[in-house]
Amino acid sequence: MNRKKKFSYASGCCVLVAILLFPRLSFPQASASTPATQNQKPATPSAQQLTPGQMSQIERALNDWPFLARYREADKELPPPAPDEARVVFMGDSITEGWGRREPATSPDRTEFFPGKLYINRGISGQTTPQMLVRFRQDVVDLQPKVVVLLAGTNDIAENTGKTTLRDIENNIASMSDLARANGIRLVLCSVLPASDFPWHRGLEPAPKIRALNAWIKEYAAKNGFVYVDYYSSMATSDGALKPELSLDGVHPNKVGYEIMVPLAEAGIEEALKKPLL
Protein backbone atom coordinates (compact mmCIF):
# COMPACT_ATOMS: atom_id res chain seq x y z
CA MET A 1 0.00 0.00 0.00
CA ASN A 2 1.51 3.33 -1.02
CA ARG A 3 1.68 6.37 1.30
CA LYS A 4 -1.30 8.07 -0.32
CA LYS A 5 -3.51 5.02 0.14
CA LYS A 6 -2.28 4.58 3.73
CA PHE A 7 -3.21 8.17 4.55
CA SER A 8 -6.64 7.81 2.97
CA TYR A 9 -7.25 4.64 4.99
CA ALA A 10 -6.11 6.28 8.24
CA SER A 11 -8.21 9.35 7.52
CA GLY A 12 -11.26 7.22 6.90
CA CYS A 13 -10.71 5.31 10.16
CA CYS A 14 -10.38 8.53 12.13
CA VAL A 15 -13.58 9.94 10.67
CA LEU A 16 -15.45 6.67 11.26
CA VAL A 17 -14.36 6.61 14.91
CA ALA A 18 -15.33 10.26 15.28
CA ILE A 19 -18.82 9.57 13.96
CA LEU A 20 -19.34 6.41 16.02
CA LEU A 21 -17.78 7.46 19.32
CA PHE A 22 -18.20 11.22 19.27
CA PRO A 23 -21.48 11.93 17.49
CA ARG A 24 -21.65 15.40 19.03
CA LEU A 25 -18.28 16.60 17.73
CA SER A 26 -18.80 19.77 15.72
CA PHE A 27 -17.50 19.54 12.16
CA PRO A 28 -17.22 22.34 9.61
CA GLN A 29 -20.38 22.74 7.56
CA ALA A 30 -20.67 23.00 3.82
CA SER A 31 -20.20 26.43 2.30
CA ALA A 32 -23.27 28.64 2.17
CA SER A 33 -22.69 29.01 -1.54
CA THR A 34 -23.10 25.28 -2.12
CA PRO A 35 -26.50 24.71 -3.72
CA ALA A 36 -28.77 22.65 -1.49
CA THR A 37 -31.09 20.02 -2.85
CA GLN A 38 -33.80 18.03 -1.16
CA ASN A 39 -31.84 14.79 -1.51
CA GLN A 40 -28.43 16.22 -0.69
CA LYS A 41 -26.58 14.20 1.97
CA PRO A 42 -24.55 15.90 4.70
CA ALA A 43 -20.89 16.16 3.84
CA THR A 44 -18.65 13.69 5.67
CA PRO A 45 -15.77 15.49 7.41
CA SER A 46 -12.20 14.54 6.61
CA ALA A 47 -9.50 13.85 9.19
CA GLN A 48 -7.91 17.21 8.30
CA GLN A 49 -11.06 19.01 9.50
CA LEU A 50 -10.79 17.61 13.05
CA THR A 51 -9.27 19.88 15.67
CA PRO A 52 -6.27 18.72 17.73
CA GLY A 53 -8.58 18.27 20.70
CA GLN A 54 -10.96 16.09 18.72
CA MET A 55 -8.08 14.03 17.35
CA SER A 56 -6.79 13.56 20.91
CA GLN A 57 -10.21 12.29 21.99
CA ILE A 58 -10.32 9.86 19.08
CA GLU A 59 -6.78 8.60 19.74
CA ARG A 60 -7.62 7.97 23.38
CA ALA A 61 -10.83 6.17 22.44
CA LEU A 62 -8.92 3.94 20.03
CA ASN A 63 -6.07 3.14 22.39
CA ASP A 64 -7.60 3.28 25.88
CA TRP A 65 -11.38 3.75 25.90
CA PRO A 66 -11.83 3.27 29.69
CA PHE A 67 -8.69 5.38 30.34
CA LEU A 68 -6.88 2.69 32.33
CA ALA A 69 -3.69 4.67 31.86
CA ARG A 70 -4.99 7.52 34.02
CA TYR A 71 -4.19 5.86 37.34
CA ARG A 72 -2.20 2.79 36.29
CA GLU A 73 1.16 3.99 37.58
CA ALA A 74 -0.33 5.58 40.71
CA ASP A 75 -2.05 2.27 41.49
CA LYS A 76 1.21 0.37 41.12
CA GLU A 77 3.05 2.76 43.41
CA LEU A 78 0.39 2.59 46.13
CA PRO A 79 1.52 0.22 48.93
CA PRO A 80 -0.88 -2.39 50.31
CA PRO A 81 -3.07 -1.07 53.10
CA ALA A 82 -1.67 -1.27 56.60
CA PRO A 83 -3.31 -3.87 58.88
CA ASP A 84 -5.27 -1.19 60.73
CA GLU A 85 -5.98 1.01 57.70
CA ALA A 86 -9.61 1.56 56.72
CA ARG A 87 -8.78 2.32 53.09
CA VAL A 88 -11.54 4.02 51.11
CA VAL A 89 -11.63 4.52 47.33
CA PHE A 90 -13.92 7.05 45.64
CA MET A 91 -14.89 5.92 42.13
CA GLY A 92 -16.66 8.30 39.79
CA ASP A 93 -16.51 10.98 37.12
CA SER A 94 -15.56 14.68 37.14
CA ILE A 95 -17.64 15.33 40.25
CA THR A 96 -15.37 12.92 42.09
CA GLU A 97 -12.16 13.84 40.28
CA GLY A 98 -12.71 17.56 40.91
CA TRP A 99 -13.29 16.99 44.63
CA GLY A 100 -10.29 18.81 46.10
CA ARG A 101 -8.54 19.32 42.77
CA ARG A 102 -9.68 22.78 41.76
CA GLU A 103 -6.92 24.89 40.25
CA PRO A 104 -5.14 27.07 41.04
CA ALA A 105 -4.39 25.86 44.56
CA THR A 106 -5.00 29.37 45.89
CA SER A 107 -8.50 29.59 44.41
CA PRO A 108 -11.11 30.64 46.98
CA ASP A 109 -13.40 27.98 45.49
CA ARG A 110 -10.89 25.22 46.16
CA THR A 111 -11.85 22.53 48.66
CA GLU A 112 -9.64 19.83 50.14
CA PHE A 113 -10.40 16.17 49.55
CA PHE A 114 -11.20 14.95 53.07
CA PRO A 115 -8.25 16.53 54.90
CA GLY A 116 -6.59 14.18 57.36
CA LYS A 117 -8.16 11.12 55.70
CA LEU A 118 -6.21 8.66 53.59
CA TYR A 119 -9.00 8.39 51.05
CA ILE A 120 -8.10 7.61 47.44
CA ASN A 121 -9.68 9.55 44.57
CA ARG A 122 -10.18 7.56 41.37
CA GLY A 123 -12.59 9.83 39.52
CA ILE A 124 -12.12 10.55 35.82
CA SER A 125 -13.83 13.46 34.11
CA GLY A 126 -16.45 12.57 31.54
CA GLN A 127 -16.68 8.88 32.37
CA THR A 128 -19.75 6.70 32.05
CA THR A 129 -20.58 3.53 33.96
CA PRO A 130 -19.33 1.09 31.27
CA GLN A 131 -15.92 2.80 31.37
CA MET A 132 -15.86 2.65 35.18
CA LEU A 133 -16.83 -1.01 35.08
CA VAL A 134 -13.86 -1.84 32.85
CA ARG A 135 -11.38 -0.15 35.20
CA PHE A 136 -13.09 -1.17 38.46
CA ARG A 137 -10.73 -4.07 39.10
CA GLN A 138 -7.58 -2.03 38.49
CA ASP A 139 -8.64 1.18 40.24
CA VAL A 140 -10.68 -0.29 43.09
CA VAL A 141 -10.34 -4.04 43.71
CA ASP A 142 -6.56 -4.19 43.33
CA LEU A 143 -6.15 -1.37 45.86
CA GLN A 144 -7.74 -3.58 48.55
CA PRO A 145 -9.99 -0.97 50.16
CA LYS A 146 -12.45 -1.72 52.91
CA VAL A 147 -14.99 0.63 51.31
CA VAL A 148 -15.68 1.96 47.83
CA VAL A 149 -17.84 5.06 47.35
CA LEU A 150 -19.47 4.94 43.92
CA LEU A 151 -20.96 8.05 42.33
CA ALA A 152 -21.89 7.37 38.71
CA GLY A 153 -24.55 7.91 36.06
CA THR A 154 -24.46 11.62 35.21
CA ASN A 155 -22.46 11.17 32.01
CA ASP A 156 -24.51 8.14 30.94
CA ILE A 157 -27.63 10.29 31.05
CA ALA A 158 -25.66 12.99 29.16
CA GLU A 159 -24.92 10.35 26.47
CA ASN A 160 -21.15 10.85 26.67
CA THR A 161 -20.56 7.42 25.16
CA GLY A 162 -23.74 7.32 23.15
CA LYS A 163 -27.41 6.80 23.85
CA THR A 164 -28.12 4.48 26.75
CA THR A 165 -31.06 3.34 28.83
CA LEU A 166 -31.59 3.51 32.57
CA ARG A 167 -31.51 -0.30 32.56
CA ASP A 168 -28.02 -0.21 31.03
CA ILE A 169 -26.82 2.16 33.77
CA GLU A 170 -28.41 0.03 36.46
CA ASN A 171 -26.79 -3.12 35.08
CA ASN A 172 -23.35 -1.50 35.13
CA ILE A 173 -23.81 -0.28 38.70
CA ALA A 174 -25.00 -3.77 39.69
CA SER A 175 -21.95 -5.34 38.05
CA MET A 176 -19.58 -3.04 39.93
CA SER A 177 -21.48 -3.87 43.11
CA ASP A 178 -21.04 -7.59 42.42
CA LEU A 179 -17.30 -7.08 41.94
CA ALA A 180 -17.03 -5.19 45.20
CA ARG A 181 -18.97 -7.79 47.19
CA ALA A 182 -17.07 -10.70 45.64
CA ASN A 183 -13.81 -9.12 46.78
CA GLY A 184 -14.84 -8.28 50.32
CA ILE A 185 -15.29 -4.55 49.74
CA ARG A 186 -18.14 -2.71 51.44
CA LEU A 187 -20.12 -0.52 49.09
CA VAL A 188 -21.52 2.99 49.39
CA LEU A 189 -23.85 3.84 46.52
CA CYS A 190 -24.44 7.56 46.04
CA SER A 191 -27.35 9.35 44.44
CA VAL A 192 -26.66 11.14 41.18
CA LEU A 193 -26.51 14.90 41.68
CA PRO A 194 -29.41 16.94 40.32
CA ALA A 195 -29.20 18.64 36.93
CA SER A 196 -31.79 20.25 34.67
CA ASP A 197 -29.50 20.47 31.64
CA PHE A 198 -25.96 19.63 30.55
CA PRO A 199 -23.87 22.52 29.14
CA TRP A 200 -22.07 20.14 26.75
CA HIS A 201 -25.25 18.40 25.50
CA ARG A 202 -28.30 20.56 25.93
CA GLY A 203 -31.91 19.57 25.55
CA LEU A 204 -31.83 16.08 27.08
CA GLU A 205 -34.09 17.04 30.01
CA PRO A 206 -32.16 14.91 32.51
CA ALA A 207 -34.07 15.78 35.69
CA PRO A 208 -36.73 13.01 35.52
CA LYS A 209 -34.13 10.44 34.44
CA ILE A 210 -31.93 11.34 37.39
CA ARG A 211 -34.86 11.01 39.79
CA ALA A 212 -35.73 7.59 38.34
CA LEU A 213 -32.14 6.37 38.52
CA ASN A 214 -31.79 7.56 42.12
CA ALA A 215 -34.98 5.75 43.10
CA TRP A 216 -33.53 2.55 41.66
CA ILE A 217 -30.14 3.05 43.37
CA LYS A 218 -31.83 3.58 46.73
CA GLU A 219 -34.00 0.50 46.35
CA TYR A 220 -31.12 -1.62 45.04
CA ALA A 221 -28.90 -0.61 47.98
CA ALA A 222 -31.63 -1.49 50.49
CA LYS A 223 -32.30 -4.89 48.91
CA ASN A 224 -28.61 -5.82 48.87
CA GLY A 225 -27.46 -4.47 52.22
CA PHE A 226 -25.40 -1.62 50.77
CA VAL A 227 -25.25 1.92 52.11
CA TYR A 228 -27.10 4.62 50.19
CA VAL A 229 -25.91 8.23 50.41
CA ASP A 230 -28.48 10.79 49.34
CA TYR A 231 -26.75 13.91 48.00
CA TYR A 232 -29.72 14.72 45.80
CA SER A 233 -32.25 15.76 48.44
CA SER A 234 -29.95 18.39 49.96
CA MET A 235 -28.84 19.83 46.63
CA ALA A 236 -31.89 19.84 44.33
CA THR A 237 -34.41 22.54 43.59
CA SER A 238 -38.09 21.65 43.35
CA ASP A 239 -37.77 21.12 39.57
CA GLY A 240 -34.73 18.85 39.82
CA ALA A 241 -31.98 21.35 39.07
CA LEU A 242 -28.81 21.74 41.10
CA LYS A 243 -29.29 24.70 43.44
CA PRO A 244 -27.58 27.70 41.78
CA GLU A 245 -25.60 28.63 44.88
CA LEU A 246 -23.98 25.17 44.84
CA SER A 247 -22.56 25.25 41.30
CA LEU A 248 -21.27 27.49 38.54
CA ASP A 249 -22.51 25.36 35.65
CA GLY A 250 -25.51 23.51 37.05
CA VAL A 251 -23.69 20.16 37.13
CA HIS A 252 -20.42 20.37 39.08
CA PRO A 253 -20.43 21.37 42.75
CA ASN A 254 -18.53 24.40 43.93
CA LYS A 255 -16.91 24.61 47.37
CA VAL A 256 -20.28 25.11 49.07
CA GLY A 257 -21.68 22.10 47.22
CA TYR A 258 -18.82 19.86 48.28
CA GLU A 259 -19.19 21.06 51.86
CA ILE A 260 -22.72 19.63 51.80
CA MET A 261 -21.46 16.35 50.36
CA VAL A 262 -18.58 15.77 52.77
CA PRO A 263 -20.52 14.94 55.94
CA LEU A 264 -22.99 12.82 53.97
CA ALA A 265 -20.16 10.79 52.46
CA GLU A 266 -18.41 10.48 55.83
CA ALA A 267 -21.59 9.21 57.48
CA GLY A 268 -22.03 6.67 54.66
CA ILE A 269 -18.46 5.42 55.05
CA GLU A 270 -18.83 5.07 58.82
CA GLU A 271 -22.07 3.14 58.35
CA ALA A 272 -20.46 0.86 55.77
CA LEU A 273 -17.48 0.09 58.01
CA LYS A 274 -19.85 -1.12 60.71
CA LYS A 275 -21.61 -3.51 58.38
CA PRO A 276 -20.52 -7.15 58.29
CA LEU A 277 -19.21 -8.38 54.97
CA LEU A 278 -21.94 -10.08 52.96
N, C-alpha and C positions, 0 to 999 in steps of 0.2 A: 504494500500500500504506500503510495507516494505521500509526501508531506501535505499536499493540498487536500487529498482525500482524508488523511488522518485528522486534519483540522476540521474539515466539514463534519466528520463523524463525532469528534469531541464536542463541537458546537451544538450539534443536534442533541447529544446526550445531556448537555448542560441545560438546554432549553426544555427538554422533556422533563428533567428533574424539577426544574423551576415550576413548570405547569402542574406537575403532580403533587409536589411537596409544598409549594409556596403559591397557592392559587391566588393569594391577595397581593403578590408582588406587583408593583406598578410599572408597566412597560410603556415606552413611548408609543403614542398613537399615530395613526396615519395622518399625512399632511391634510390640512383643510382643503387644499386645492385638488385632492384626489377625488374624482367623481364617485359618488356613492350610488350603488344600485341595490335593489331590494334583496337580491340573492348574494350580495357581496359578503364574503367571509372575513372575520377579523384577521388582520395580519399577524402572523406568528413572529414573535421577537427573535432576533438572533443573539448569540452569545455576546457579541460586541455591544449590544444595547443594555446589558446588565451592568449595574453599578458594582464597584468593588465590594460594597457591603452585601449585595445580593449574591455575588459570586462566593463570598466567604460563607454565607448561609448554606448555599448549595454544596460547597466542598465539605462543610461539616456534616451535612445530612448524608452525603455519600460515604464519608469515611467513619463517622461516629455519631449516628443518629441519636442515641440516648445520652451522648456526651459523657461517656465513661472516663474520658481523659481528664475531665475537670478536676476530679479529686483523687485520681488513681495514685499519684505519687504521695499526696498527703495521707492517704489511707495506709500506704506501705510504711510510711515513717512513724505512724501512730503506734506507740507501744501497746501491748495488751493491757486491759484494765487491771489495776491493783486489786488485791483480794477484797478490800473494803470499799472499792470505788463503785458508786451507783452511776455508771456511765449512761448518759442520755444522748440520743441522736435525734436531731430535728430534720425530717425529710420533707421537702416541698419545692415550691417554685420561687419566684422573685420576692414574694411576701416573706418567705423564710430567709432567702439569701440576703435580702436587704435589711434584715433584723440586726442592727448594730453595725452595718457596713456602709452607712451613708458617708459620702465624701463631700467636701474635705473633712478631715478629722475634727476641725475646729467649728464645723457647722453647728449653729444653734439647734438645728432639727435632728442632730445626730443622737442616737440612743445606743447604749451599750447592750451587748447580747448577754444578758443574765450575768452581771458582774459578780465575781467570786464563785461562780459555778463552772465546773468543767464540762459544760455541755458542748456538743459538737454540731456545727451547722453544716448540713449537706443539702441546702437549697440551691436550685439552679433556675435562673430567670427564664421564663417562657415555657417551662416544661409542663407536659401533660402526663396523665397517669400511666399510659403505656410506656413512656420513656422512663418514668420513675420505677416502674415494675422491672424493667430490664436491668437497671443499675441497683436495685434494692439489695441484692446479695453483696455486691462489692461495697456499697456505701453505707449499709446498715448491718447486715448479718455478720460480715467479716470483722466488724469493729467490736463485736461482742458486747453490745450495750445491754443494760437491764431494761431500758425503756426506749421505745421509739415514739416520737410525736409526729404524726402524719397530718399534714395540711395540704390537700390536693383537690383539684377539680375546676378551679377558676379558668385555666387555660384550655381545658377540654371544652367547657361551655363557650369559650371564645373561639373555638375551632382552630387553635394554633397548629394542630397537625391534621386538619381536615374535619369534616362533619362527623359528629359522633352522637350517640344516644346516651341518655342517662343510664340505661342498662349497661352499656359498655364501660362507663365510668365506675359504676357500682361493681362490676366484675373485676376491674383492675384493683380497686380498693380491697375487695375481698381476697384477691390473690396475694396482695402484699400482706394482708392480715394473716393469711394462712402461712406464709413464709415466716412471719414474726413468731407466730405461735409454735410452729414446728421447730424453731430454733431457740425456744425458751426466752423469748423477748416479750415483755409486757407492752401492750399497745394503747396509745392514746390517740383516738380519732377526733379530729377537730372539724368544726363546722366551717364551711366555705364562707369567706367574708362577703358581705352584701355588695352589690354593684347594680346600677341601673343601666349602664352602658360601658363599653370598652373603647377607650380612645383609639386603639389600633384596629378595631373592627366594629364599627358602629352599626346600630340597627338590629342587633340580635335579641334585644329585650331579655336580658339574662335573669332579671329578678325572680320571675316565677320558677325558672329552672333551678336556680340556686336554692330557693325555698324547698322545692321537691327533693333535691339531692340531700339537703341537710336533714329533712325528715327521714329519709332512708338511712343516712349515716347514724342518726340517733337511735333508730329502731334496731339497726344491725349491731351497733355496739351493745345495746341492752341485751339482745338475744344471745350474744356470744361472750358476755362477761368482760367486754373491753370498757375503757373509760371514754366518755364523750365530753369534750370541752366545747362549750357553746360561746364562741366569740360573737356570733351573729346577733343575738338578742341585745347585746350591749352597744352594738355599733351601727345598727340599721335604722333608717327612717321608716315611717309608716308605709311608704311605697316601695321599700326594699332597696333603697340606695344606701351607700355608705355615707354616714353623717359628714357634712362638708367640713366641719371643724377637725375631723380625724384624718383628712387626706387632701392632697393637692390635686389628684387626678381622678378621684372617685373610685379607685381600685386599690392603690397601695397606701398602707397606713403611714402617717407622719409620726413624730415623736409622741404626740398625745395618744394616737391610736395604739401604738405599741405599749404605751404605759397601761392601757386598758387590758391588753392581751397578756402581759407578763404575769399578773397574779392568777389569772385564769389558767394559764399553762402550768404554773407552779403547783396550783392546787390539783390539777389533773395528774401531774407527775407523782406527787405525794400519794394520791389515791391509788395510782397504778402500782407503786412500790409496795403498798400494803396488801395488794391482791396476791393470792397464791397463783403459781403458774398452772395453767390449764393443761 
